[in-house]
Amino acid sequence: RSTLLVAGGSTATWLVGGLVAAAAAAAGGFFSEEPQALVRSGMDKFGKNDVEGSLKDFDRTLELQPQLNPYLWQRGLSLYYLEQYAAGAKQFRDDVAVNPNDTEESIWAFLCEAQLEGPEAARQKMLQVGRDPRPVMRAAYECFQSGSNPEAILEATSDSGGHDTFYALLYVGLWHEAHGEAEAAKEAITRAVQTQYARLSGDYMASLARVHCQRRDWKA
């Protein structure tokens, strides 16, 4: 992933790179601070469960600099939680079009399309991406692509309560949600929120896991 801002946590490396370069190039070397502030505001609002407000900020960003669209994966996450699944799928597909090794955006496109068409139909058109070097995300992609038991994602972890455990539990829960298994989804994602990594990292996806629970009235 690449985007406009630097956020807290070990995933800050996602939040630097392609988007800044693309914006600077598009503006002839000058990068406006206004879109950056809007994305930061949108991310802050999302983390506070103001998903509606976050989408307004992300949409305004694109009004100002539409060339940023393929890099604004945070907008796709907001669209998912607002149940705007077709628009969310397009956002994630646009991302993968410029970053063909983006495992997570391929999965999120699937998650959106599974809500519209069911998991089997979504699986038939799941975006192909390069081999992810992260064992947990590689296992997650394989489970979503094949429909196989998501416990394989947990088996790929190499820590206890850390980055791998959090991401494994999150994507196990999302797999279950895509397949209409609400109780199994709840168990996995509430466990993800309780990990040390979720509590301390500042990772945007840890905020997402909490928002996921809040939008569904799950106590975590």
WOLINLIN-V816984 format. One record per residue. RES is the residue in one small letter. PSI is psi in radians with two decimals (999 if undefined). OMEGA is omega as a letter, one per 30 degrees, with the letter a starting at -180 (none if undefined). D_FIRST is the distance of its C-alpha to the first C-alpha in Angstrom with 1 decimal. Layout:
RES|PSI|OMEGA|D_FIRST / RES|PSI|OMEGA|D_FIRST
//
This chain:
r|2.63|l|0.0 / s|2.54|a|3.7 / t|-2.90|a|6.8 / l|-0.46|a|10.5 / l|2.86|l|11.5 / v|2.22|l|12.0 / a|3.04|a|12.8 / g|2.86|l|15.0 / g|3.03|a|14.6 / s|-0.26|l|13.1 / t|0.21|l|9.5 / a|-0.44|l|10.1 / t|-0.41|l|8.4 / w|-0.51|a|4.9 / l|0.36|l|7.1 / v|2.61|l|8.6 / g|-2.07|a|8.6 / g|-0.68|a|8.5 / l|-0.76|l|9.6 / v|-0.77|a|12.3 / a|-0.74|a|13.5 / a|-0.75|a|13.7 / a|-0.74|a|15.5 / a|-0.73|l|17.8 / a|-0.76|a|18.7 / a|-0.51|a|19.4 / a|0.28|l|21.6 / g|0.55|l|23.4 / g|-0.18|l|22.0 / f|2.26|a|22.5 / f|2.03|l|19.7 / s|2.44|l|21.0 / e|-0.34|a|20.5 / e|-0.83|l|21.2 / p|-0.64|l|17.8 / q|-0.76|l|16.2 / a|-0.66|l|18.9 / l|-0.73|l|18.5 / v|-0.73|l|14.8 / r|-0.76|l|16.0 / s|-0.76|l|18.9 / g|-0.70|l|17.1 / m|-0.72|l|15.0 / d|-0.76|l|18.3 / k|-0.73|l|20.2 / f|-0.80|a|17.9 / g|-0.38|l|18.4 / k|0.21|l|22.1 / n|0.33|l|22.1 / d|1.23|a|22.8 / v|-0.65|l|20.4 / e|-0.79|l|22.7 / g|-0.63|l|22.5 / s|-0.72|a|18.8 / l|-0.66|l|18.7 / k|-0.73|l|21.4 / d|-0.74|l|19.5 / f|-0.70|l|16.4 / d|-0.68|l|18.9 / r|-0.65|l|20.8 / t|-0.77|a|17.8 / l|-0.48|l|17.7 / e|-0.66|a|21.4 / l|-0.70|a|21.3 / q|1.40|a|18.6 / p|-0.37|l|17.9 / q|-0.18|l|16.0 / l|-0.13|a|13.0 / n|-0.83|a|12.9 / p|-0.19|a|10.3 / y|-0.08|a|7.6 / l|1.13|a|9.2 / w|-0.43|l|7.8 / q|-0.60|l|10.1 / r|-0.70|l|12.9 / g|-0.66|l|12.6 / l|-0.73|l|13.1 / s|-0.75|l|16.0 / l|-0.66|l|17.4 / y|-0.82|a|17.5 / y|-0.23|l|19.5 / l|0.10|l|21.7 / e|0.48|l|22.5 / q|1.23|a|21.5 / y|-0.64|l|20.2 / a|-0.78|l|20.7 / a|-0.64|l|18.8 / g|-0.78|l|15.9 / a|-0.74|l|16.0 / k|-0.73|l|16.0 / q|-0.81|a|13.0 / f|-0.63|l|10.9 / r|-0.66|l|12.9 / d|-0.67|l|12.3 / d|-0.85|a|8.5 / v|-0.47|l|9.4 / a|-0.55|l|12.2 / v|-0.24|l|10.3 / n|1.42|a|7.8 / p|0.03|l|10.5 / n|0.32|a|9.2 / d|1.60|a|6.7 / t|-0.83|a|9.2 / e|-0.69|l|8.4 / e|-0.57|l|8.4 / s|-0.77|l|11.4 / i|-0.74|a|13.0 / w|-0.57|l|12.7 / a|-0.76|l|14.2 / f|-0.79|a|16.8 / l|-0.74|l|17.5 / c|-0.82|a|18.2 / e|-0.49|l|20.4 / a|-0.58|l|22.1 / q|-0.47|a|23.3 / l|-0.68|a|24.8 / e|-0.13|a|26.2 / g|2.70|a|26.3 / p|-0.60|a|24.3 / e|-0.76|l|26.3 / a|-0.71|l|25.9 / a|-0.63|a|22.2 / r|-0.57|a|22.0 / q|-0.43|a|23.9 / k|0.42|l|21.3 / m|2.38|a|18.1 / l|2.33|l|15.5 / q|2.32|l|15.9 / v|2.92|l|13.0 / g|2.92|a|13.5 / r|2.13|a|14.7 / d|2.30|a|12.3 / p|-0.24|a|13.8 / r|2.08|a|13.6 / p|-0.71|a|16.9 / v|-0.80|a|16.2 / m|-0.55|l|13.2 / r|-0.77|l|15.3 / a|-0.69|l|18.2 / a|-0.83|a|16.5 / y|-0.77|a|15.5 / e|-0.68|l|19.1 / c|-0.75|l|20.7 / f|-0.70|a|19.1 / q|-0.67|a|19.9 / s|-0.36|a|23.4 / g|0.19|a|24.4 / s|2.91|a|25.6 / n|2.15|a|26.4 / p|-0.08|l|23.3 / e|-0.39|l|25.2 / a|-0.47|l|23.8 / i|-0.77|l|20.5 / l|-0.60|a|22.6 / e|-0.29|a|24.4 / a|-0.04|a|21.4 / t|2.69|l|21.1 / s|0.33|l|22.4 / d|-3.09|l|23.0 / s|1.78|a|24.9 / g|0.07|a|23.3 / g|-2.77|a|20.3 / h|-0.90|a|16.6 / d|-0.78|a|17.4 / t|-0.78|l|20.0 / f|-0.90|a|18.1 / y|-0.64|l|15.3 / a|-0.84|a|18.1 / l|-0.71|l|20.2 / l|-0.85|a|17.6 / y|-0.46|l|16.8 / v|-0.80|l|20.5 / g|-0.73|l|21.3 / l|-0.63|l|19.1 / w|-0.82|a|20.6 / h|-0.69|l|24.0 / e|-0.76|a|23.3 / a|-0.45|a|22.4 / h|0.27|l|25.7 / g|0.38|a|27.7 / e|1.41|a|28.4 / a|-0.72|a|28.3 / e|-0.71|l|30.1 / a|-0.65|l|28.0 / a|-0.79|a|24.8 / k|-0.79|a|26.4 / e|-0.80|a|27.5 / a|-0.78|a|24.1 / i|-0.60|l|22.0 / t|-0.61|l|24.8 / r|-0.67|l|24.9 / a|-0.77|a|21.2 / v|-0.51|a|21.9 / q|-0.12|a|24.8 / t|2.70|l|23.1 / q|-0.69|l|23.3 / y|-0.79|a|19.6 / a|-0.63|a|19.2 / r|-0.56|a|22.1 / l|-0.30|a|21.3 / s|-0.55|a|17.6 / g|0.14|l|16.6 / d|2.37|l|13.3 / y|-0.61|a|12.2 / m|-0.43|l|12.3 / a|-0.70|l|15.8 / s|-0.72|l|16.7 / l|-0.76|a|15.7 / a|-0.70|l|18.0 / r|-0.75|l|20.7 / v|-0.71|l|20.4 / h|-0.81|a|20.5 / c|-0.74|a|23.8 / q|-0.69|a|25.2 / r|-0.33|a|24.8 / r|0.12|l|26.7 / d|0.67|l|29.3 / w|2.33|l|28.5 / k|2.18|a|29.8 / a|999|none|27.5
//
